[in-house]
Amino acid sequence: MTRRSAAGTQPLERPATIDLELPGGRVAFSTRRGGVSEGPYESLNLGILTDDEPERVTRNRTLLADHVGLDPDGIAMGWQVHGAELREWDGRAPRGPGFAARASAGQPELDRVDAHGTAAEGLGLLVLVADCLPVALVAPGRVAMLHCGWRGLAEGIVERALATFREPPAAAIGPGIGACCYEVGDEVLAEFRDLDGVTSGRRLDLKAVASLKLRAGGADRIEDVGLCTSCRPDLLFSHRRDGAVTGRQCGLVWRV
């Protein structure tokens, strides 16, 4: 296919990801470039619960899995609820509909969790995001992937995930809303008043919060891709920027 996306830098159907290698695992953060979705979901929208056409989202998910070299049926995810629960995976087929399959009557729902961990090789752990932070943790023999909004960070999602590692992991922080674009209310600011340097006026720096919590838990290698979702409409979806009519990108990690 030669038609190009609005961003003008990637042919449609060819996913563009931000890839990192950490000792013991690989990390991929998807962007909106590539894929087959159109309009406000152009073009690599992975959010099946958006108003995008489900067939297009399914195609996008298959394209992404092929791009990173994973079996679509070997990618685990959950029903995200902005909490701090972690689901441990043992390498068996994910519960519920597969990553690239549409849900159908009689199938169980996905587990309602925002973090995933595994010691199994080749099992992808995925979270969907449109402003929240995707945070990958990697150590020899174990990986985890976290969906970090302000609620999850306040409730201890980072600390809970770190506690499942025998040694401090390396971490990768993917694209998320930056302090430049994230103004919040007093009730949110109050959750982080014990952390230095994470607020400025009414603006909250989620990446600074995550980094402080990671370092406090022993992680001394933290890779930050340095991208604000709201600032990059050419590259990333953003709920804060576009409202409810927007797509989802992902964070994905797996052991190697």
C-alpha positions as CSV (number, residue, x, y, z in Angstrom):
1,M,0.0,0.0,0.0
2,T,1.5,3.4,-1.0
3,R,-1.1,5.7,0.5
4,R,0.5,7.7,3.3
5,S,-0.7,8.8,6.7
6,A,-1.4,12.4,7.7
7,A,2.0,12.4,9.4
8,G,3.5,11.8,6.0
9,T,6.5,9.8,7.2
10,Q,5.3,6.1,7.2
11,P,3.4,4.1,4.6
12,L,0.2,2.8,6.0
13,E,0.2,-0.8,7.3
14,R,3.9,-0.5,8.4
15,P,3.9,0.1,12.2
16,A,6.4,2.6,13.6
17,T,7.6,1.7,17.1
18,I,10.2,3.0,19.5
19,D,12.3,0.0,20.4
20,L,14.7,-0.5,23.3
21,E,16.8,-3.4,24.5
22,L,17.4,-3.9,28.2
23,P,19.4,-6.7,29.8
24,G,17.1,-9.7,29.6
25,G,14.3,-8.2,27.5
26,R,13.0,-6.0,24.8
27,V,10.6,-3.1,24.9
28,A,8.4,-1.6,22.1
29,F,6.3,1.6,22.4
30,S,4.0,1.9,19.5
31,T,3.1,5.2,17.8
32,R,0.1,6.2,15.7
33,R,2.1,5.8,12.5
34,G,1.3,2.8,10.3
35,G,-1.8,0.7,10.4
36,V,-5.1,1.0,8.5
37,S,-7.4,3.2,10.7
38,E,-8.7,6.5,9.3
39,G,-10.0,9.9,10.5
40,P,-9.2,10.7,14.2
41,Y,-7.9,7.2,14.6
42,E,-5.3,7.4,11.9
43,S,-3.7,5.1,11.7
44,L,-2.2,2.5,14.1
45,N,-5.1,2.7,16.6
46,L,-4.9,-0.3,19.0
47,G,-8.0,0.6,21.1
48,I,-10.8,-1.9,20.4
49,L,-13.2,0.0,22.8
50,T,-12.9,3.2,20.8
51,D,-15.4,4.1,18.0
52,D,-13.0,3.0,15.4
53,E,-14.1,0.0,13.2
54,P,-13.2,-3.2,15.1
55,E,-11.9,-4.9,12.0
56,R,-9.3,-2.1,11.5
57,V,-8.2,-2.3,15.1
58,T,-7.8,-6.1,14.8
59,R,-5.7,-5.6,11.7
60,N,-3.6,-3.0,13.4
61,R,-3.0,-5.4,16.3
62,T,-1.9,-8.1,14.0
63,L,0.4,-5.8,12.2
64,L,2.0,-4.7,15.4
65,A,2.5,-8.3,16.6
66,D,4.1,-9.3,13.3
67,H,6.3,-6.2,13.4
68,V,7.8,-7.0,16.8
69,G,8.0,-10.7,16.0
70,L,5.4,-12.0,18.6
71,D,2.5,-14.4,18.1
72,P,-0.7,-12.3,18.5
73,D,-2.0,-15.1,20.8
74,G,1.0,-14.8,23.0
75,I,0.4,-11.2,24.0
76,A,-1.2,-10.7,27.4
77,M,-3.2,-7.6,28.4
78,G,-6.0,-6.7,30.8
79,W,-9.0,-4.5,31.2
80,Q,-7.4,-1.3,32.6
81,V,-9.1,0.4,35.5
82,H,-6.5,2.9,36.6
83,G,-5.6,0.8,39.6
84,A,-2.4,-0.8,41.0
85,E,-3.2,-4.5,40.7
86,L,-0.6,-6.8,39.0
87,R,-1.5,-10.0,37.1
88,E,1.2,-12.7,37.1
89,W,1.4,-14.7,33.8
90,D,2.9,-18.2,33.6
91,G,3.2,-18.3,29.9
92,R,-0.1,-20.0,29.1
93,A,-2.5,-18.6,26.5
94,P,-4.0,-15.3,27.8
95,R,-7.5,-15.5,29.4
96,G,-10.3,-14.0,27.3
97,P,-10.1,-13.0,23.7
98,G,-6.7,-12.9,22.1
99,F,-4.9,-9.7,21.4
100,A,-5.8,-9.7,17.7
101,A,-9.2,-11.4,18.0
102,R,-12.6,-9.7,18.5
103,A,-14.5,-10.6,21.7
104,S,-17.5,-12.8,21.2
105,A,-20.4,-14.0,23.3
106,G,-19.4,-16.6,26.0
107,Q,-15.8,-15.6,26.3
108,P,-14.6,-14.5,29.7
109,E,-13.7,-10.9,30.3
110,L,-10.1,-9.8,30.6
111,D,-8.8,-9.4,34.1
112,R,-9.2,-5.9,35.5
113,V,-5.6,-5.0,36.1
114,D,-3.1,-2.3,35.1
115,A,0.1,-4.2,35.6
116,H,1.5,-7.5,34.3
117,G,4.5,-9.6,35.2
118,T,6.0,-12.8,33.9
119,A,9.1,-15.0,34.0
120,A,8.1,-16.8,30.8
121,E,10.2,-16.2,27.7
122,G,8.5,-14.8,24.6
123,L,5.2,-13.8,26.3
124,G,4.4,-10.2,25.5
125,L,2.9,-8.0,28.2
126,L,1.0,-5.0,26.9
127,V,-0.8,-1.9,28.2
128,L,-2.8,0.6,26.1
129,V,-2.3,4.3,26.7
130,A,-3.3,7.7,25.4
131,D,-1.6,9.9,28.0
132,C,-0.9,7.6,30.9
133,L,2.7,6.3,31.1
134,P,3.6,2.9,29.8
135,V,6.5,1.7,32.1
136,A,8.5,-1.4,31.3
137,L,10.6,-3.2,33.9
138,V,13.3,-5.7,32.8
139,A,15.7,-7.9,34.7
140,P,17.4,-11.2,33.7
141,G,14.6,-13.8,34.1
142,R,11.7,-11.4,34.6
143,V,9.8,-8.5,33.0
144,A,6.8,-6.4,33.9
145,M,4.6,-3.7,32.1
146,L,2.7,-1.0,33.9
147,H,-0.1,1.4,33.0
148,C,0.7,4.4,35.1
149,G,-1.9,7.1,35.5
150,W,-1.9,9.4,38.5
151,R,-4.2,7.1,40.4
152,G,-2.1,4.0,39.9
153,L,1.1,5.9,40.8
154,A,-0.6,7.2,44.0
155,E,-1.8,3.8,44.9
156,G,1.7,2.2,44.6
157,I,1.7,0.4,41.2
158,V,5.4,1.0,40.8
159,E,6.3,-0.2,44.3
160,R,4.0,-3.3,43.9
161,A,5.7,-4.3,40.6
162,L,9.2,-3.7,41.9
163,A,8.5,-6.0,44.9
164,T,8.1,-8.9,42.4
165,F,11.7,-8.7,41.3
166,R,14.6,-10.5,43.0
167,E,17.0,-7.7,41.9
168,P,16.3,-4.1,40.9
169,P,15.2,-4.1,37.2
170,A,16.1,-1.6,34.5
171,A,13.1,0.6,33.5
172,A,11.8,2.2,30.3
173,I,9.3,5.0,30.4
174,G,7.4,5.4,27.2
175,P,5.5,8.4,25.7
176,G,3.0,10.0,28.1
177,I,1.6,13.4,28.9
178,G,4.3,15.8,30.0
179,A,4.2,18.4,32.8
180,C,4.0,20.9,30.0
181,C,0.4,19.8,29.2
182,Y,-0.9,18.2,32.4
183,E,-2.7,20.6,34.7
184,V,-4.6,19.0,37.5
185,G,-6.7,19.8,40.5
186,D,-5.8,20.2,44.2
187,E,-7.0,16.6,45.0
188,V,-4.4,15.2,42.5
189,L,-1.6,17.5,43.6
190,A,-2.2,16.4,47.2
191,E,-1.4,12.8,46.4
192,F,2.2,13.7,45.6
193,R,3.0,16.5,48.0
194,D,5.6,14.3,49.7
195,L,7.7,14.1,46.5
196,D,10.1,16.9,45.6
197,G,10.1,18.5,42.2
198,V,7.1,16.8,40.6
199,T,4.8,19.8,40.6
200,S,4.9,23.3,39.3
201,G,1.9,25.4,40.1
202,R,-1.0,23.2,39.0
203,R,1.1,21.1,36.6
204,L,2.1,17.5,37.5
205,D,5.1,15.7,36.1
206,L,4.0,12.0,35.9
207,K,7.4,11.0,34.5
208,A,9.2,12.6,37.5
209,V,6.9,10.8,39.8
210,A,7.5,7.4,38.2
211,S,11.3,8.1,38.1
212,L,11.5,9.0,41.8
213,K,9.5,5.9,42.7
214,L,11.7,3.7,40.5
215,R,14.9,5.0,41.9
216,A,13.6,4.6,45.5
217,G,12.9,1.0,44.7
218,G,16.5,0.4,43.5
219,A,16.2,0.9,39.7
220,D,19.4,2.8,38.7
221,R,18.9,2.5,34.9
222,I,15.9,4.4,33.6
223,E,15.4,5.0,29.9
224,D,12.9,7.8,29.1
225,V,11.9,8.2,25.5
226,G,11.2,11.9,26.3
227,L,7.9,12.3,24.3
228,C,4.8,14.1,25.5
229,T,1.7,12.6,23.9
230,S,-0.2,15.9,23.9
231,C,2.6,17.8,22.1
232,R,2.9,15.3,19.2
233,P,-0.3,15.0,17.3
234,D,1.8,13.8,14.3
235,L,3.1,10.9,16.3
236,L,0.9,10.0,19.2
237,F,-2.7,9.8,20.4
238,S,-3.7,11.9,23.4
239,H,-6.9,11.9,25.3
240,R,-6.1,15.2,27.0
241,R,-5.5,16.9,23.6
242,D,-8.3,15.3,21.5
243,G,-10.9,14.3,24.0
244,A,-12.8,11.0,23.8
245,V,-12.4,10.7,20.0
246,T,-8.8,9.4,19.9
247,G,-6.9,6.2,19.5
248,R,-4.6,4.2,21.7
249,Q,-0.9,3.3,21.4
250,C,0.8,0.7,23.6
251,G,3.7,-0.3,25.7
252,L,5.0,-3.9,25.1
253,V,7.7,-5.9,26.9
254,W,8.9,-9.5,26.6
255,R,11.8,-11.6,27.8
256,V,14.5,-12.8,25.5
